[in-house]
Each structure stands twice: as structure tokens, then as C-alpha cells.
Amino acid sequence: MSLTPELVAELEILALFNLDSSQEGLKIHQTAAPKAIAAAQRLFDKELITQPDGGYLTSLGRDAAQNVQTVLTILNVQETA
């Protein structure tokens, strides 16, 4: 599996969710970048978020967002010498 631009855009949206609160969602405005709007629609179609323009994470979406954010945390850790 390769990281296509579409998949990267979806991962970027999932990385924006605040996992500390299930009551906090996202709104992708019509003025957002077209790739973000399309990514949100694809996440909705995959049943990872509750609305085509963001909304809240579904149960599966929360699992996906947790995994994305964990990977980003691991890869962004700076090694100390």
C-alpha cells in the first residue's frame, strides 16, 4: 500500500481531531482547501466521521484517529544525544 495524496489528506484530517474530548468535532468549511473538503467526504463515506464536512468521529473513526496520532507522535519524537 502506498501513501497517495488522497490518503495523506485523510490522515491529516484525522490528525486534527482532539481525542481528549468526544464532544469536540471538526467543521471543514466550504472555503477550505479542495483536498480537505474531498478528504472529509471520503472519511464520511468510510463511516469514520459523522458528517460529510466533519462532525464527530465514529467509533471506528476514533480508533483510526488514535492510531494516526500515535504514529505521528512516534515519528515526530526527536532523539536526544
VMD Tcl script that builds the backbone (N, CA, C; Angstrom):
set m [mol new atoms 243]
animate dup $m
set s [atomselect $m all]
$s set {name element resname resid chain x y z} {
  {N N MET 1 A 0.847 -1.181 0.000}
  {CA C MET 1 A 0.000 0.000 0.000}
  {C C MET 1 A 0.888 1.237 0.000}
  {N N SER 2 A 0.585 2.151 -0.887}
  {CA C SER 2 A 1.364 3.386 -0.933}
  {C C SER 2 A 0.545 4.537 -0.356}
  {N N LEU 3 A 1.255 5.577 0.042}
  {CA C LEU 3 A 0.600 6.759 0.589}
  {C C LEU 3 A 0.284 7.716 -0.552}
  {N N THR 4 A -0.933 7.622 -1.052}
  {CA C THR 4 A -1.385 8.511 -2.119}
  {C C THR 4 A -1.687 9.892 -1.539}
  {N N PRO 5 A -1.730 10.923 -2.364}
  {CA C PRO 5 A -2.108 12.246 -1.857}
  {C C PRO 5 A -3.483 12.251 -1.188}
  {N N GLU 6 A -4.394 11.436 -1.708}
  {CA C GLU 6 A -5.738 11.364 -1.123}
  {C C GLU 6 A -5.690 10.756 0.284}
  {N N LEU 7 A -4.908 9.695 0.427}
  {CA C LEU 7 A -4.779 9.055 1.736}
  {C C LEU 7 A -4.094 9.982 2.736}
  {N N VAL 8 A -3.081 10.688 2.294}
  {CA C VAL 8 A -2.392 11.639 3.168}
  {C C VAL 8 A -3.368 12.726 3.628}
  {N N ALA 9 A -4.207 13.214 2.737}
  {CA C ALA 9 A -5.197 14.233 3.104}
  {C C ALA 9 A -6.171 13.701 4.153}
  {N N GLU 10 A -6.574 12.446 4.020}
  {CA C GLU 10 A -7.465 11.840 5.011}
  {C C GLU 10 A -6.762 11.711 6.360}
  {N N LEU 11 A -5.506 11.295 6.343}
  {CA C LEU 11 A -4.741 11.174 7.581}
  {C C LEU 11 A -4.582 12.540 8.252}
  {N N GLU 12 A -4.379 13.570 7.447}
  {CA C GLU 12 A -4.248 14.924 8.003}
  {C C GLU 12 A -5.533 15.359 8.707}
  {N N ILE 13 A -6.684 15.022 8.138}
  {CA C ILE 13 A -7.961 15.367 8.783}
  {C C ILE 13 A -8.091 14.602 10.093}
  {N N LEU 14 A -7.804 13.317 10.083}
  {CA C LEU 14 A -7.907 12.519 11.314}
  {C C LEU 14 A -6.960 13.041 12.397}
  {N N ALA 15 A -5.827 13.567 11.994}
  {CA C ALA 15 A -4.853 14.085 12.961}
  {C C ALA 15 A -5.347 15.368 13.642}
  {N N LEU 16 A -6.327 16.037 13.059}
  {CA C LEU 16 A -6.836 17.287 13.629}
  {C C LEU 16 A -7.788 17.081 14.802}
  {N N PHE 17 A -8.360 15.899 14.923}
  {CA C PHE 17 A -9.351 15.667 15.977}
  {C C PHE 17 A -8.704 15.658 17.350}
  {N N ASN 18 A -9.391 16.294 18.303}
  {CA C ASN 18 A -8.958 16.297 19.697}
  {C C ASN 18 A -9.492 15.028 20.353}
  {N N LEU 19 A -8.609 14.111 20.666}
  {CA C LEU 19 A -9.029 12.836 21.247}
  {C C LEU 19 A -9.305 12.925 22.747}
  {N N ASP 20 A -9.025 14.082 23.342}
  {CA C ASP 20 A -9.294 14.255 24.769}
  {C C ASP 20 A -10.766 14.505 25.051}
  {N N SER 21 A -11.545 14.809 24.006}
  {CA C SER 21 A -12.961 15.097 24.200}
  {C C SER 21 A -13.782 14.510 23.057}
  {N N SER 22 A -14.747 13.680 23.406}
  {CA C SER 22 A -15.630 13.123 22.382}
  {C C SER 22 A -16.710 14.134 21.992}
  {N N GLN 23 A -16.773 15.255 22.712}
  {CA C GLN 23 A -17.776 16.280 22.440}
  {C C GLN 23 A -17.259 17.371 21.509}
  {N N GLU 24 A -16.012 17.231 21.075}
  {CA C GLU 24 A -15.412 18.231 20.190}
  {C C GLU 24 A -15.241 17.638 18.799}
  {N N GLY 25 A -15.847 18.283 17.818}
  {CA C GLY 25 A -15.752 17.804 16.449}
  {C C GLY 25 A -14.990 18.784 15.581}
  {N N LEU 26 A -15.077 18.573 14.287}
  {CA C LEU 26 A -14.441 19.456 13.306}
  {C C LEU 26 A -15.469 19.934 12.306}
  {N N LYS 27 A -15.218 21.098 11.748}
  {CA C LYS 27 A -16.041 21.629 10.664}
  {C C LYS 27 A -15.086 22.013 9.541}
  {N N ILE 28 A -15.244 21.371 8.393}
  {CA C ILE 28 A -14.455 21.707 7.216}
  {C C ILE 28 A -15.308 22.681 6.400}
  {N N HIS 29 A -14.915 23.934 6.398}
  {CA C HIS 29 A -15.705 24.966 5.729}
  {C C HIS 29 A -15.575 24.887 4.207}
  {N N GLN 30 A -16.541 25.445 3.518}
  {CA C GLN 30 A -16.538 25.448 2.052}
  {C C GLN 30 A -15.354 26.214 1.488}
  {N N THR 31 A -14.747 27.071 2.301}
  {CA C THR 31 A -13.589 27.849 1.853}
  {C C THR 31 A -12.274 27.120 2.116}
  {N N ALA 32 A -12.354 25.927 2.694}
  {CA C ALA 32 A -11.143 25.133 2.953}
  {C C ALA 32 A -10.556 24.655 1.628}
  {N N ALA 33 A -9.343 24.153 1.701}
  {CA C ALA 33 A -8.692 23.614 0.506}
  {C C ALA 33 A -9.546 22.483 -0.074}
  {N N PRO 34 A -9.681 22.440 -1.388}
  {CA C PRO 34 A -10.486 21.376 -2.008}
  {C C PRO 34 A -10.056 19.975 -1.582}
  {N N LYS 35 A -8.759 19.759 -1.358}
  {CA C LYS 35 A -8.309 18.425 -0.948}
  {C C LYS 35 A -8.832 18.077 0.447}
  {N N ALA 36 A -8.976 19.066 1.327}
  {CA C ALA 36 A -9.511 18.817 2.665}
  {C C ALA 36 A -11.010 18.514 2.597}
  {N N ILE 37 A -11.716 19.252 1.763}
  {CA C ILE 37 A -13.154 19.019 1.592}
  {C C ILE 37 A -13.396 17.610 1.049}
  {N N ALA 38 A -12.628 17.233 0.048}
  {CA C ALA 38 A -12.775 15.899 -0.547}
  {C C ALA 38 A -12.379 14.810 0.443}
  {N N ALA 39 A -11.342 15.062 1.235}
  {CA C ALA 39 A -10.900 14.076 2.227}
  {C C ALA 39 A -11.976 13.853 3.278}
  {N N ALA 40 A -12.615 14.924 3.724}
  {CA C ALA 40 A -13.690 14.789 4.712}
  {C C ALA 40 A -14.841 13.969 4.130}
  {N N GLN 41 A -15.180 14.212 2.893}
  {CA C GLN 41 A -16.252 13.441 2.252}
  {C C GLN 41 A -15.891 11.958 2.199}
  {N N ARG 42 A -14.643 11.654 1.864}
  {CA C ARG 42 A -14.221 10.243 1.807}
  {C C ARG 42 A -14.254 9.603 3.195}
  {N N LEU 43 A -13.849 10.350 4.213}
  {CA C LEU 43 A -13.904 9.814 5.580}
  {C C LEU 43 A -15.353 9.550 5.994}
  {N N PHE 44 A -16.257 10.428 5.592}
  {CA C PHE 44 A -17.676 10.221 5.859}
  {C C PHE 44 A -18.177 8.980 5.123}
  {N N ASP 45 A -17.795 8.843 3.862}
  {CA C ASP 45 A -18.210 7.679 3.068}
  {C C ASP 45 A -17.690 6.376 3.680}
  {N N LYS 46 A -16.541 6.439 4.338}
  {CA C LYS 46 A -15.944 5.260 5.000}
  {C C LYS 46 A -16.477 5.070 6.416}
  {N N GLU 47 A -17.418 5.946 6.810}
  {CA C GLU 47 A -18.061 5.900 8.129}
  {C C GLU 47 A -17.072 6.114 9.276}
  {N N LEU 48 A -16.099 7.011 9.047}
  {CA C LEU 48 A -15.147 7.366 10.100}
  {C C LEU 48 A -15.530 8.663 10.803}
  {N N ILE 49 A -16.315 9.506 10.118}
  {CA C ILE 49 A -16.831 10.736 10.718}
  {C C ILE 49 A -18.333 10.813 10.451}
  {N N THR 50 A -19.018 11.646 11.235}
  {CA C THR 50 A -20.486 11.641 11.203}
  {C C THR 50 A -21.112 12.552 10.167}
  {N N GLN 51 A -20.348 13.482 9.610}
  {CA C GLN 51 A -20.885 14.419 8.621}
  {C C GLN 51 A -19.918 14.537 7.442}
  {N N PRO 52 A -20.430 14.833 6.248}
  {CA C PRO 52 A -19.542 14.956 5.086}
  {C C PRO 52 A -18.563 16.120 5.194}
  {N N ASP 53 A -18.863 17.079 6.077}
  {CA C ASP 53 A -17.966 18.220 6.260}
  {C C ASP 53 A -17.306 18.204 7.643}
  {N N GLY 54 A -17.191 17.025 8.224}
  {CA C GLY 54 A -16.521 16.910 9.526}
  {C C GLY 54 A -17.392 16.215 10.543}
  {N N GLY 55 A -17.886 16.992 11.480}
  {CA C GLY 55 A -18.696 16.403 12.539}
  {C C GLY 55 A -17.833 15.756 13.599}
  {N N TYR 56 A -18.289 14.607 14.060}
  {CA C TYR 56 A -17.601 13.884 15.132}
  {C C TYR 56 A -17.039 12.574 14.601}
  {N N LEU 57 A -16.120 12.017 15.337}
  {CA C LEU 57 A -15.586 10.713 14.988}
  {C C LEU 57 A -16.590 9.625 15.343}
  {N N THR 58 A -16.738 8.650 14.482}
  {CA C THR 58 A -17.485 7.454 14.844}
  {C C THR 58 A -16.560 6.590 15.699}
  {N N SER 59 A -17.060 5.477 16.185}
  {CA C SER 59 A -16.223 4.579 16.984}
  {C C SER 59 A -15.009 4.113 16.171}
  {N N LEU 60 A -15.256 3.712 14.933}
  {CA C LEU 60 A -14.160 3.287 14.058}
  {C C LEU 60 A -13.234 4.461 13.745}
  {N N GLY 61 A -13.812 5.638 13.549}
  {CA C GLY 61 A -13.021 6.831 13.279}
  {C C GLY 61 A -12.130 7.198 14.444}
  {N N ARG 62 A -12.650 7.018 15.658}
  {CA C ARG 62 A -11.830 7.308 16.846}
  {C C ARG 62 A -10.629 6.368 16.898}
  {N N ASP 63 A -10.857 5.089 16.606}
  {CA C ASP 63 A -9.738 4.132 16.569}
  {C C ASP 63 A -8.710 4.559 15.520}
  {N N ALA 64 A -9.191 4.946 14.344}
  {CA C ALA 64 A -8.290 5.367 13.267}
  {C C ALA 64 A -7.514 6.617 13.670}
  {N N ALA 65 A -8.202 7.599 14.237}
  {CA C ALA 65 A -7.542 8.843 14.641}
  {C C ALA 65 A -6.509 8.584 15.733}
  {N N GLN 66 A -6.823 7.708 16.677}
  {CA C GLN 66 A -5.852 7.376 17.725}
  {C C GLN 66 A -4.597 6.769 17.120}
  {N N ASN 67 A -4.774 5.862 16.172}
  {CA C ASN 67 A -3.623 5.231 15.529}
  {C C ASN 67 A -2.806 6.234 14.729}
  {N N VAL 68 A -3.472 7.103 13.988}
  {CA C VAL 68 A -2.771 8.128 13.207}
  {C C VAL 68 A -1.968 9.029 14.136}
  {N N GLN 69 A -2.608 9.480 15.205}
  {CA C GLN 69 A -1.928 10.397 16.112}
  {C C GLN 69 A -0.791 9.720 16.861}
  {N N THR 70 A -0.940 8.436 17.159}
  {CA C THR 70 A 0.152 7.688 17.798}
  {C C THR 70 A 1.340 7.583 16.857}
  {N N VAL 71 A 1.095 7.241 15.607}
  {CA C VAL 71 A 2.185 7.142 14.625}
  {C C VAL 71 A 2.885 8.490 14.479}
  {N N LEU 72 A 2.114 9.557 14.375}
  {CA C LEU 72 A 2.725 10.879 14.244}
  {C C LEU 72 A 3.565 11.238 15.463}
  {N N THR 73 A 3.097 10.879 16.640}
  {CA C THR 73 A 3.869 11.140 17.856}
  {C C THR 73 A 5.179 10.359 17.839}
  {N N ILE 74 A 5.115 9.109 17.467}
  {CA C ILE 74 A 6.319 8.273 17.414}
  {C C ILE 74 A 7.312 8.825 16.400}
  {N N LEU 75 A 6.829 9.194 15.219}
  {CA C LEU 75 A 7.730 9.660 14.160}
  {C C LEU 75 A 8.267 11.063 14.415}
  {N N ASN 76 A 7.554 11.848 15.210}
  {CA C ASN 76 A 7.986 13.225 15.475}
  {C C ASN 76 A 8.877 13.350 16.699}
  {N N VAL 77 A 9.106 12.264 17.430}
  {CA C VAL 77 A 9.948 12.328 18.621}
  {C C VAL 77 A 11.385 12.583 18.171}
  {N N GLN 78 A 11.998 13.567 18.778}
  {CA C GLN 78 A 13.386 13.884 18.453}
  {C C GLN 78 A 14.289 13.092 19.378}
  {N N GLU 79 A 15.240 12.420 18.786}
  {CA C GLU 79 A 16.185 11.650 19.587}
  {C C GLU 79 A 17.144 12.594 20.289}
  {N N THR 80 A 17.436 12.300 21.537}
  {CA C THR 80 A 18.408 13.086 22.275}
  {C C THR 80 A 19.748 12.364 22.256}
  {N N ALA 81 A 20.789 13.138 22.135}
  {CA C ALA 81 A 22.133 12.524 22.045}
  {C C ALA 81 A 22.734 12.304 23.400}
}
mol reanalyze $m
mol bondsrecalc $m
mol representation Tube
mol addrep $m
